[in-house]
């Protein structure tokens, strides 16, 4: 069963489930720090919605559902037999969590 879930990353057997990004994005959905002042800049909410696969302006209920479904799809325990795939799943989970936290703060 777990090996068949690996197909989510390979693009087979996953239906409409997109594979996690092959490379870590340089612009994360999480807030970034300004190196000179140490201040935190506001995250790009459009990127946060896109990371969760939602249209901009979705309500908090839709954000939470998309976040939970995304974490289910890429949970690293599903990919314990392949270190590279597991790493990509962890990276995607971090981006999903960052996008969720940023949207949660903005919509609260």
Steps between C-alpha positions, in 0.01 A plus 500: 500500500771750595701433187198584287488841666844569360321533167368834623850638448557312176173632359336161460192369674442819692203630305493876523752515784802705393846376600703712737733745334825344387710777646465709809362839411716796578200715587320324779146583603632562850603850603854596411750693709672814384870435559586862572231582756392155617136601446253248365329593173143404423463181295357509152145378562452421131790253523350354818165437330681350200708268722175362643341478154230756580364804324600828660244616755394154622362497854677348800291181483615431144860584595492252789346223287757550222784502753386177666445323168839613375673368811322166460627469142863577578541361852860384521413166662343391170844523337731345759662262250644772272713773667483740204122477471465529876711819496281650227190410702648671807579812296147513363354452850712792627372723221139395568543574871658839428219596263236389750658696786532815288139482381378418850669814633370715214141373520471504879 
